[in-house]
Amino acid sequence: MTFVSSAALTNAMRYQQMRMQADLVKATKESSTGKVADVGLALGGRTAQSVTFSRDLDRLNVIVDSNGLVAARLSSTQTSLGQLSNVAQTFLSSLTTASSGDNSDSLTQSTGQTTIQQLTSILNTSVNGEYLFAGTNTDVKPINDFTAPGSPAKAAFDASFVAKFGFTPNDPAAANITAAQMDDFITNDVTPQFLGAGWQTNMSNATDQQIVSRIALNETTETSTGANSDGIRKLAMAAALVSSLMSTNISRAAKDSIVDHSQLLVGEALSGIAQVQSQTGIVQKRVSDASDRMKTQIDLFERHILDLEAVDPAAAATRVADLTQHIETSFALTARLQQLSLLNYLT
């Protein structure tokens, strides 16, 4: 009687429902993804091949995503370098006008101050919380403000002037400084502060080491530029000289010497900035080419994985529909069986 009882029939139907529900989950997954639900069961010995393809595909996708961030950083760097070049060009135009005597000292000094302020602002640009020109110190502002109160770079500059001449630039005695003396001061006292060790002591917090990124499975490259390049240093030095000394009491000959030195420095700075722009452009091209190659590889891997794991969408959809219908029928039969009772036949 156990095998023909309503309880036995109900339990058998319940077990069948559980099995069909498990099959329905797999069939639904296959229908929605277009791939087998259980790779190991479906592929057997070829599972290792599928796993290897999937692993390589994930690695390529990670690098392509990383290259997107690298490309954004390089693009912002190019924009900033372009702005820096424009600032230098404007400054050079002002110095050229000053050398011909058409600019007042105060106007030239104001242009120098604006230049160093703009240079500081551009070099301290950040993208996604990372400073573009800081090298590997991406969380630290790369350049200190020369014009800020208490600036160590400005203090060092002023101290070197007093140590050289024995008085400040606004002292009446400064009117006696000769061009040769100013040349000597610029060469031996100011140059080490900007083109020597003084730059990283007082002005720069950036590292010489740049960010190295993996742009392909077997290719790495530097993907940043720093504030310690010669072009940037020379522009800062010229702006510091002009902003600090052009409106002071130093002699006309000394001021002319400052303008001449600054013109030369800014011209070299423009060349240096253009070289950095060119190098950055080359890296941009390498990153773009690497991403294109990897996208081709990604497409191939996806095709191989699809060849191994793909299911017939029509067959998967039909199986889902059949299982759903069977489950609904099983529920209906189970409900009818649960209503059977001997009490209904007792009188």
C-alpha positions in Angstrom: 0.0 0.0 0.0 3.0 2.3 0.5 3.6 2.5 -3.2 0.0 3.4 -4.1 -0.7 5.7 -1.2 -1.5 9.4 -1.9 1.5 10.3 0.4 3.9 8.3 -1.7 2.6 9.9 -4.9 2.8 13.4 -3.4 6.5 12.9 -2.3 7.4 11.5 -5.7 5.9 14.5 -7.4 7.7 16.8 -4.9 11.0 15.2 -5.7 10.3 15.6 -9.5 9.5 19.2 -9.0 12.8 19.9 -7.2 14.7 18.2 -10.0 12.9 20.1 -12.7 13.3 23.4 -10.8 17.1 22.8 -10.7 17.1 22.1 -14.4 15.0 25.2 -15.0 17.6 27.4 -13.2 20.3 26.0 -15.5 18.2 26.3 -18.6 17.3 29.9 -17.7 21.0 30.8 -17.2 21.9 29.2 -20.5 19.0 31.0 -22.3 20.0 34.4 -20.9 23.9 34.1 -21.3 24.0 31.9 -24.4 26.6 29.7 -22.7 26.4 26.4 -20.9 25.5 26.7 -17.2 28.1 24.1 -16.0 31.4 24.4 -18.0 33.0 21.5 -16.4 30.1 19.2 -17.0 29.6 20.3 -20.6 33.2 20.4 -21.7 34.9 17.7 -19.6 38.6 17.5 -20.6 38.4 20.7 -22.6 37.5 22.7 -19.5 41.1 23.7 -18.9 41.2 25.3 -22.4 38.1 27.4 -21.6 39.5 28.5 -18.2 42.8 29.5 -19.8 41.0 31.6 -22.4 38.8 33.2 -19.7 41.8 34.1 -17.6 43.7 35.7 -20.5 40.6 37.5 -21.5 40.2 39.0 -18.0 43.8 40.1 -17.9 43.4 41.9 -21.3 40.2 43.6 -20.2 41.9 44.9 -17.0 44.9 46.3 -19.0 42.5 47.9 -21.6 40.6 49.6 -18.7 43.8 50.7 -17.2 44.9 52.2 -20.5 41.7 54.2 -20.6 42.8 55.9 -17.3 46.4 56.3 -18.6 45.1 57.9 -21.8 43.0 60.4 -19.8 46.0 61.3 -17.7 48.2 61.8 -20.8 45.5 63.8 -22.6 45.2 66.1 -19.5 49.0 66.4 -19.4 49.1 67.5 -23.1 46.5 70.1 -22.4 48.5 71.4 -19.4 51.7 71.5 -21.5 49.9 73.4 -24.2 48.8 76.0 -21.6 52.3 76.2 -20.2 53.6 76.8 -23.7 51.1 79.6 -24.2 52.1 81.2 -20.9 55.8 81.1 -21.9 55.1 82.5 -25.3 53.1 85.4 -23.8 56.0 86.0 -21.3 58.6 86.0 -24.1 56.5 88.6 -26.1 56.5 90.8 -23.0 60.3 90.4 -22.6 60.9 91.2 -26.3 58.9 94.4 -25.9 60.8 95.3 -22.7 64.1 94.8 -24.5 63.1 97.4 -27.0 62.2 99.8 -24.3 58.5 99.9 -25.1 57.4 98.2 -21.7 57.6 99.9 -18.3 59.5 98.0 -15.6 56.4 97.6 -13.6 54.5 96.1 -16.5 57.3 93.7 -17.2 57.5 92.8 -13.5 53.7 92.2 -13.4 54.0 89.9 -16.4 56.7 87.9 -14.7 54.6 87.5 -11.5 51.6 86.4 -13.5 53.8 83.9 -15.4 55.1 82.2 -12.2 51.6 82.2 -10.7 50.2 80.5 -13.8 53.1 78.1 -14.0 52.4 77.0 -10.4 48.7 76.6 -11.0 49.2 74.6 -14.2 51.8 72.3 -12.7 49.6 71.7 -9.7 46.8 70.4 -11.9 45.2 67.1 -10.6 43.0 64.5 -12.4 41.0 62.0 -10.4 42.9 63.1 -7.2 46.3 62.6 -8.7 48.7 65.5 -9.5 49.9 65.2 -13.2 53.4 66.6 -12.8 54.3 65.1 -9.4 56.1 62.0 -10.8 55.4 59.1 -8.4 54.4 61.5 -5.6 50.9 61.7 -7.0 49.3 62.8 -3.7 51.6 65.8 -3.2 51.5 69.2 -4.9 54.5 69.2 -7.2 55.3 72.9 -7.0 55.5 75.4 -4.1 54.1 78.9 -4.8 57.1 81.2 -5.3 55.0 84.3 -4.6 53.3 83.0 -1.4 54.2 84.6 1.9 56.9 82.6 3.6 57.9 80.9 0.4 61.3 79.1 0.9 62.2 79.6 -2.7 61.6 83.4 -2.5 63.4 83.6 0.8 66.4 81.8 -0.6 66.4 84.1 -3.7 66.3 87.3 -1.5 68.9 85.9 0.9 71.3 85.2 -2.0 70.9 88.7 -3.3 71.8 90.3 0.0 74.7 87.8 0.5 76.0 88.8 -3.0 75.6 92.6 -2.8 75.3 93.4 0.9 72.0 95.2 0.5 68.4 94.6 -0.7 67.2 95.3 -4.3 65.3 98.3 -3.0 68.3 99.9 -1.3 69.5 103.1 -3.1 72.9 101.4 -3.4 71.3 98.9 -5.9 71.4 101.6 -8.5 75.2 101.0 -8.8 75.0 97.3 -9.7 76.7 96.8 -13.1 75.6 94.4 -15.8 78.6 92.3 -15.2 77.7 92.0 -11.5 74.2 91.0 -12.4 75.4 88.5 -14.9 77.6 86.9 -12.2 74.7 86.9 -9.7 72.4 85.1 -12.2 75.0 82.6 -13.2 76.5 81.7 -9.9 73.7 82.4 -7.3 70.3 82.1 -9.1 71.0 79.3 -11.5 71.8 76.7 -8.8 68.5 77.6 -7.1 66.5 76.6 -10.2 68.7 74.4 -12.4 70.6 72.8 -9.5 69.9 71.2 -6.2 68.0 74.3 -4.9 65.0 73.4 -7.2 64.0 70.3 -5.3 65.0 71.8 -2.0 62.8 74.9 -2.2 60.5 74.7 -5.2 59.6 71.2 -6.3 58.1 68.2 -4.4 58.0 66.1 -7.6 60.1 63.1 -8.1 62.5 62.5 -11.1 61.1 59.0 -11.3 57.9 58.8 -13.4 54.9 56.5 -13.3 55.5 53.3 -15.2 52.4 51.6 -16.5 51.8 48.2 -18.2 50.1 49.0 -21.4 50.1 45.5 -22.8 50.9 42.0 -21.6 54.6 42.3 -22.5 55.0 46.1 -22.7 55.5 48.9 -20.1 56.3 52.6 -20.5 56.5 55.8 -18.5 53.1 57.4 -18.6 53.6 60.7 -16.8 55.9 63.7 -16.9 57.3 65.7 -14.0 57.8 69.2 -12.9 61.6 68.8 -12.8 62.2 69.0 -16.6 64.7 71.7 -17.7 62.1 73.6 -19.7 59.9 74.1 -16.7 62.8 75.1 -14.4 64.1 77.7 -16.9 60.7 79.3 -17.3 60.4 79.4 -13.5 63.8 81.0 -13.2 63.1 83.7 -15.7 59.8 84.5 -14.1 61.4 84.6 -10.7 64.1 87.0 -11.8 61.7 89.4 -13.5 59.0 89.3 -10.8 61.6 89.9 -8.0 63.9 92.5 -9.5 62.4 94.5 -12.4 60.5 97.0 -10.1 63.4 97.5 -7.7 66.1 100.2 -7.5 68.7 98.2 -9.4 70.4 100.0 -12.3 69.1 100.1 -15.9 72.1 98.1 -17.0 71.3 95.3 -14.5 67.7 95.3 -15.6 68.7 94.9 -19.2 70.9 92.0 -18.2 67.9 90.4 -16.5 65.7 90.8 -19.5 68.4 89.4 -21.8 69.0 86.3 -19.6 65.2 85.8 -19.2 64.7 86.0 -23.0 67.3 83.3 -23.5 65.8 81.1 -20.7 62.2 81.4 -21.9 63.3 80.5 -25.5 65.0 77.4 -24.2 62.0 76.7 -22.0 59.7 76.7 -25.0 62.0 74.3 -26.8 62.1 72.0 -23.7 58.3 72.1 -23.2 57.8 71.2 -26.9 60.1 68.2 -26.5 58.1 67.0 -23.5 54.9 67.5 -25.5 56.4 65.4 -28.3 57.5 62.6 -25.9 54.0 62.6 -24.3 52.5 62.3 -27.8 54.6 59.3 -28.6 53.5 57.6 -25.4 49.9 58.4 -26.2 50.3 56.7 -29.6 51.9 53.7 -27.9 49.0 53.4 -25.4 46.4 53.7 -28.2 48.1 51.1 -30.4 48.5 48.7 -27.5 44.8 49.0 -26.7 43.8 48.5 -30.3 45.9 45.3 -30.5 44.5 44.0 -27.2 40.9 44.7 -28.3 41.6 42.5 -31.4 42.9 39.8 -29.1 39.9 40.1 -26.8 37.6 39.6 -29.8 39.5 36.4 -30.7 39.4 35.1 -27.1 35.7 35.8 -26.9 35.1 33.9 -30.2 37.1 30.9 -28.9 35.2 30.9 -25.6 31.9 31.2 -27.4 32.8 28.2 -29.7 33.5 26.1 -26.6 30.7 27.2 -24.3 27.9 28.4 -26.6 24.4 26.8 -26.6 21.6 27.0 -29.1 19.5 30.0 -28.0 16.3 28.5 -29.6 16.9 25.1 -28.0 17.6 26.8 -24.6 14.4 28.9 -24.8 12.3 25.8 -25.8 13.8 23.9 -22.8 12.9 26.7 -20.4 9.3 26.8 -21.8 8.9 23.0 -21.5 10.3 22.8 -18.0 8.1 25.7 -16.9 5.0 23.9 -18.3 6.0 20.6 -16.6 6.5 22.3 -13.3 3.1 24.0 -13.4 1.5 20.7 -14.3 3.3 19.0 -11.5 2.1 21.6 -9.0 -1.5 21.2 -10.1 -1.3 17.4 -9.7 0.4 17.7 -6.3 -2.4 20.0 -5.2 -5.1 17.5 -6.4 -3.3 14.6 -4.6 -3.1 16.5 -1.4 -6.9 16.8 -1.4 -7.4 13.0 -1.5 -8.5 11.6 1.9 -10.3 8.4 3.1 -12.4 10.6 5.2 -14.2 11.8 2.1 -15.4 8.2 1.5 -16.4 7.2 5.1 -20.1 7.4 5.9 
